[in-house]
Amino acid sequence: MSQIIFDISSIMKKYKRYNKSLLIGPDTTRPDVKSKRSIKYLTEFLENAGNVIDVISWHQYYFNGRTADAHDFLDPEIFNILAWQISKICKIKTDMNLTEKPLWLAETSSAWGGGSPLFSDRFIAGFIWLDKLGLSAKMGIDIVIRQSIFNGYYALIGDDYNPNPDYWISILYKKLVGQEVIPCYNVASKNIRLYCHCTNNIQKQSFPSVTVFGMNMQDVSAKIRIEGLSPIGPTGITPLKILSYTLTSKVSLLNKNIYLNGEILKLRGDNELPNFVPKVVDGKPYVIMPPYSIVFWVIPTKNKICYNLD
């Protein structure tokens, strides 16, 4: 197996079009107790070809889209499956002395089998999607590739060519969340999950800032106390002011519409993205997460951890 892959790599480097291409594999499915063949194949593949490939890749879904119910999309124990799977693959990498190889989720969404026809394209699916992005970054996954852009119940774009809720969550994630993962908060409730990154530099903030993002998966509001950051403003240290991007649904979690700070998100008439306007909120003594909400909080800070990042 290694000789065949080595030959492929050599052939690729002979052609201008492909000489900078990456060799990625083996694209195995989720590693779990029911998928022993998947783990066996991944292990054997890396034993033979681990030093040749550029990236180790795998696919991940949580459950069967044909049998999924609403509870699956809100159950923190199901969310935690991903952490176990990443840990399993990272251990295999370590055992093979391949810790320097990037790890990609080369295909992933909520449910296999094309997604769930009742849930995967609705607001309720946003919780498990954003958690996957946050947890993957926290545990060292370099790239997450979403299945799919179009076609299937888990598509980011619906059959009517309008964006589904996960599309808007993905856009805000790319817009606000930088690559630098920083220590975050321990939350007592298992239904509240938060992640912390330096803010994406493309935002051109006047000052470095931290983006805290996550979800409240319960039917009551949550009060979150922001600590450990030194807020900063144009004249120096100021009261903690947060740029809040709060995503909610209305009427039902099974709604396809998604609202940013109470305003529905939709493409403009020229099919351009709308302006994502944050709401300035006071972070002292705490900031509110509404029931069943997804939040991105951008916090300008003089904390040195997010200075001088390219």
Helices and strands as residue ranges (DSSP letters): H 2-13, E 24-28, H 36-49, E 55-60, E 63-64, G 70-73, H 76-79, H 81-95, E 103-108, E 111-112, G 123-125, H 126-138, E 143-146, H 165-176, E 177-181, E 192-199, G 201-203, E 209-216, E 222-224, E 241-248, E 259-260, E 263-264, E 279-282, E 287-289, E 293-300, G 304-306
